[in-house]
Amino acid sequence: MSVGGVRRIEVTERESPVFGGTEFGTVGPYERLHGTVFGELDPMHPLNAGIVNLDRAARNAQAMSSIGATSGS
């Protein structure tokens, strides 16, 4: 039994510099990424029980529900 996880990330835009180009110690300036994260969740795993209607979502061949989240403009 698996909780699920990220399977693929598609970056569609890279924004740099952000925060006015401020550098953060040895890390340097931050970038802002825009895109989509694709993953899977196991509807039967107890840690996913709080996700409303996940048990009713379509499932793939591995009995997992596919998810996606988009970030950016």
N, C-alpha and C positions, 0 to 999 in steps of 0.2 A: 504494500500500500504506500503510495506516494502522495504528499500534499499537493504537488504540482510544481511549476516553475516557469521561468522565462525560456523560450525556445529560440527567439530571434528578435533582433533589434534593427530597425531601419532608420537611419539618420537621414533626414531630408534637408536639413539646414544647420549650419554651424555659425553661431554669432559670437564674434570676438572683436574687441574686448567688451566685457560687461563690467558693471559697477565702476564705470568711469576709468577702467584700465588699472584699478587698484591692484597692487601685488600683495599676495598673502604669504609672507614669509618665504621659505625656500620653494613653496609650491608654485609661486608666480601668479599671473592673472588667471581668472576663471574664464571658461567659455560656457555659452548656453547652447544646448543641443535641442533641436526640434525633430520630432519623428514619431514612430509608433513602436510599441513593445508588444510582442505576441507571445502568448504562453498557454499553459494548460493548468486546469485545476481538477482534482479528484473530487467529484460530488459526494463520494461516500466517506471521505476522510473526516474524522471528528473536528479537526482544526478548521475545516471549511464549513462547518454546520451553521455558522452565523451569517453566511452569505445568502440573502433572500432569493428564493426560487432557483438556486443552483441545481437542486435535485431535479428540476424540470427542464434544464437546458439540454440542448442536443449534445450528443457525445460522439467522439471519433472512434476509430478502430481499437484504440487502447482503453476505451471506456472513460476517457477524460473529456472535460468540457473546454473548448477553446475560448480564449479571452484575448482582448486587444485594448490598448489604451494609447491615445494620441496626445502629444504634448506640443505646444507651440501655437503659432499664429496661423 
